[in-house]
Amino acid sequence: MVYEKAGNNEIKELTELRIEYLIEDHGDIPEDKLRIIAGSLPDYFRDHLNKDLFVYLCRTDGVIAGCCFLYISEKPPNPSFINGRTGTVLNVYTRPQFRRKGIAGGLIKNAACRIPKNGT
Protein backbone atom coordinates (compact mmCIF):
# COMPACT_ATOMS: atom_id res chain seq x y z
CA MET A 1 0.00 0.00 0.00
CA VAL A 2 1.24 3.45 -0.95
CA TYR A 3 -0.13 6.62 0.66
CA GLU A 4 0.17 9.92 -1.21
CA LYS A 5 -1.34 13.36 -1.62
CA ALA A 6 -3.57 13.70 -4.68
CA GLY A 7 -2.75 16.11 -7.48
CA ASN A 8 -4.58 17.59 -10.43
CA ASN A 9 -3.82 14.51 -12.53
CA GLU A 10 -6.21 12.51 -10.29
CA ILE A 11 -9.28 14.75 -10.70
CA LYS A 12 -11.20 12.14 -12.71
CA GLU A 13 -10.55 9.48 -10.05
CA LEU A 14 -11.37 11.91 -7.22
CA THR A 15 -14.71 12.62 -8.87
CA GLU A 16 -15.45 8.90 -9.13
CA LEU A 17 -14.44 8.30 -5.50
CA ARG A 18 -16.58 11.19 -4.24
CA ILE A 19 -19.62 9.90 -6.16
CA GLU A 20 -19.07 6.36 -4.80
CA TYR A 21 -18.81 7.78 -1.27
CA LEU A 22 -21.95 9.92 -1.64
CA ILE A 23 -24.00 6.99 -2.94
CA GLU A 24 -22.93 4.81 0.00
CA ASP A 25 -23.43 7.61 2.51
CA HIS A 26 -26.76 8.97 1.25
CA GLY A 27 -28.31 5.89 -0.35
CA ASP A 28 -30.49 6.51 -3.36
CA ILE A 29 -29.59 9.80 -5.03
CA PRO A 30 -31.71 10.81 -8.02
CA GLU A 31 -29.84 10.46 -11.31
CA ASP A 32 -30.34 14.15 -12.20
CA LYS A 33 -28.69 15.23 -8.94
CA LEU A 34 -25.81 12.77 -9.45
CA ARG A 35 -25.19 14.22 -12.93
CA ILE A 36 -25.10 17.76 -11.54
CA ILE A 37 -22.74 16.78 -8.72
CA ALA A 38 -20.47 14.75 -11.02
CA GLY A 39 -20.41 17.61 -13.52
CA SER A 40 -19.50 20.18 -10.85
CA LEU A 41 -16.82 18.20 -9.02
CA PRO A 42 -13.98 18.50 -11.57
CA ASP A 43 -14.18 22.32 -11.52
CA TYR A 44 -14.37 22.29 -7.73
CA PHE A 45 -11.28 20.09 -7.50
CA ARG A 46 -9.37 22.29 -10.00
CA ASP A 47 -10.21 25.38 -7.93
CA HIS A 48 -9.58 23.94 -4.45
CA LEU A 49 -7.26 20.93 -4.59
CA ASN A 50 -4.07 21.57 -2.61
CA LYS A 51 -5.25 25.07 -1.72
CA ASP A 52 -7.92 24.53 0.92
CA LEU A 53 -8.84 20.93 0.07
CA PHE A 54 -6.25 18.20 0.50
CA VAL A 55 -6.96 14.66 -0.57
CA TYR A 56 -4.87 11.73 0.55
CA LEU A 57 -4.97 8.48 -1.39
CA CYS A 58 -4.07 4.88 -0.75
CA ARG A 59 -3.01 2.85 -3.76
CA THR A 60 -2.77 -0.92 -3.86
CA ASP A 61 -1.12 -2.39 -6.95
CA GLY A 62 -1.59 0.95 -8.73
CA VAL A 63 -5.34 1.09 -8.01
CA ILE A 64 -6.80 3.76 -5.73
CA ALA A 65 -8.21 1.78 -2.82
CA GLY A 66 -9.35 4.69 -0.67
CA CYS A 67 -9.20 8.39 0.03
CA CYS A 68 -9.46 10.98 2.78
CA PHE A 69 -10.65 14.55 2.09
CA LEU A 70 -9.35 17.26 4.44
CA TYR A 71 -10.79 20.76 4.15
CA ILE A 72 -8.82 23.60 5.76
CA SER A 73 -10.59 26.82 6.67
CA GLU A 74 -9.22 29.97 8.19
CA LYS A 75 -11.04 32.09 10.74
CA PRO A 76 -9.89 34.99 12.87
CA PRO A 77 -7.21 33.75 15.30
CA ASN A 78 -8.36 32.87 18.79
CA PRO A 79 -6.81 31.18 21.86
CA SER A 80 -7.87 27.71 20.68
CA PHE A 81 -6.62 28.15 17.10
CA ILE A 82 -3.83 30.70 17.33
CA ASN A 83 -3.35 30.89 13.55
CA GLY A 84 -7.08 30.59 12.88
CA ARG A 85 -6.70 27.50 10.69
CA THR A 86 -8.90 24.48 11.33
CA GLY A 87 -9.33 21.24 9.45
CA THR A 88 -12.44 19.20 8.76
CA VAL A 89 -12.37 15.66 7.48
CA LEU A 90 -15.09 15.59 4.81
CA ASN A 91 -14.98 11.89 4.12
CA VAL A 92 -12.84 8.83 4.47
CA TYR A 93 -13.75 6.23 1.90
CA THR A 94 -12.40 2.77 1.14
CA ARG A 95 -13.69 0.89 -1.86
CA PRO A 96 -15.58 -2.25 -0.76
CA GLN A 97 -13.06 -4.77 -2.15
CA PHE A 98 -10.25 -3.17 -0.08
CA ARG A 99 -12.04 -2.89 3.27
CA ARG A 100 -10.90 -4.47 6.55
CA LYS A 101 -7.22 -3.98 5.68
CA GLY A 102 -6.49 -0.87 7.77
CA ILE A 103 -6.65 1.53 4.84
CA ALA A 104 -9.02 4.05 6.49
CA GLY A 105 -6.83 4.22 9.58
CA GLY A 106 -3.74 4.61 7.43
CA LEU A 107 -5.38 7.44 5.51
CA ILE A 108 -6.31 9.29 8.70
CA LYS A 109 -2.79 8.88 10.10
CA ASN A 110 -1.28 9.99 6.80
CA ALA A 111 -3.49 13.09 6.64
CA ALA A 112 -2.77 13.96 10.28
CA CYS A 113 1.00 13.68 9.76
CA ARG A 114 0.91 15.77 6.60
CA ILE A 115 -1.37 18.61 7.67
CA PRO A 116 -0.56 21.39 5.21
CA LYS A 117 1.28 24.46 6.41
CA ASN A 118 0.27 27.73 4.75
CA GLY A 119 -1.61 26.01 1.93
CA THR A 120 1.16 23.68 0.75
N, C-alpha and C positions, 0 to 999 in steps of 0.2 A: 504494500500500500504506500502510495506517495501522496503527501499533503502539500498543497500549493495555493497561492493566491491567484484568483482568476484575473484574466486580462481581457481586453477587447476582442481578442480572437476567439473567445468562448461565448460570445453573446448568444449565438443560436442555441448552444447547449444550456446556457443559463435560463433562457426563455422556456425551453422544454422542461427543465427541472422545476421551475417555478409553477408551471401549469400542472405538472404531475403532483406537486405538493398541494396546490390549491384544491385540486380534485379530491385528493385524499382527506384534506382538512375540512372542506366544506361539503363534501358529498356531491350530489347532483347540481351541476352548474349549467344553466341554459346555454345552448350552443352559441347563441348570438352574443352573450356576455363573454364566453370563452374566446370568441374571435376578436372581440374588442380588446380584451386583456392581452391576448397573444400578439395582437397588432401593435399595442402600445409599449410592450415590454422592451423591445430592442432599442427604441429611442430613449426610454428611461435609463436603460443600462449604459448607453453611450454617453448620456448626460451626467450620470452619477457614479458609475463604477470607478473605484479607486480615488474618489473625491470625498463623498460622504457615505458611500455604500461600498463595503468591502465583502467580497465573497471568497470563501475558502472552500477548496475542493479536495476530495479524496479520489484518487484514481487507483484502479486495480486492473492490472494488465492493459493499461492504456484507456480503459473505459471509466467514465465518471461514475463513481458508485454513490456519492453523496455530496452534499454541500451545506454550508452554513452562511447565512446572510447577516452581516453586522452593519447596522446603520448608526452613524455618528452624528450627533447634533450638538450645536453649540448654543449655550444660553449665557446670560450674564454670569460672571463668576460669583461664587458664593462659598461659604465655609466648607460645605460638603464637596463641592466640585470647584476647586480653586482656579482651574483654567476654564471652567464652564462647559467642558466637553463631557458628554455622556454617550454611552453606547447602548443600543437595543438590539437584541438578537431577534430578527424577524422570522426566521425559520431555520430549523435544522432538518434536513431531509436525507434519508438513505433509501435508495431504490430497493424494492422488496427482495430481490434476489441476493442482495448484499447485507441484509439485516442480520443482527445477532452476532456480529463480528467485531464490535467495538468501534465502528466507524463514527457514529454520532459523538461518542465521547472523545475520540481523537480529533474530530473537527472542532469541538468546543475548546479543547486544550490548545489546539493549534491557533485558533482565533484569539484566545486569551493571551497567548504568548507573543502574538504578532500584532497587538493593538496598534493601529497606526498613530504616528506622532505627526502633528501638523499636516494631516491630509496625505501622507505618503505611505 
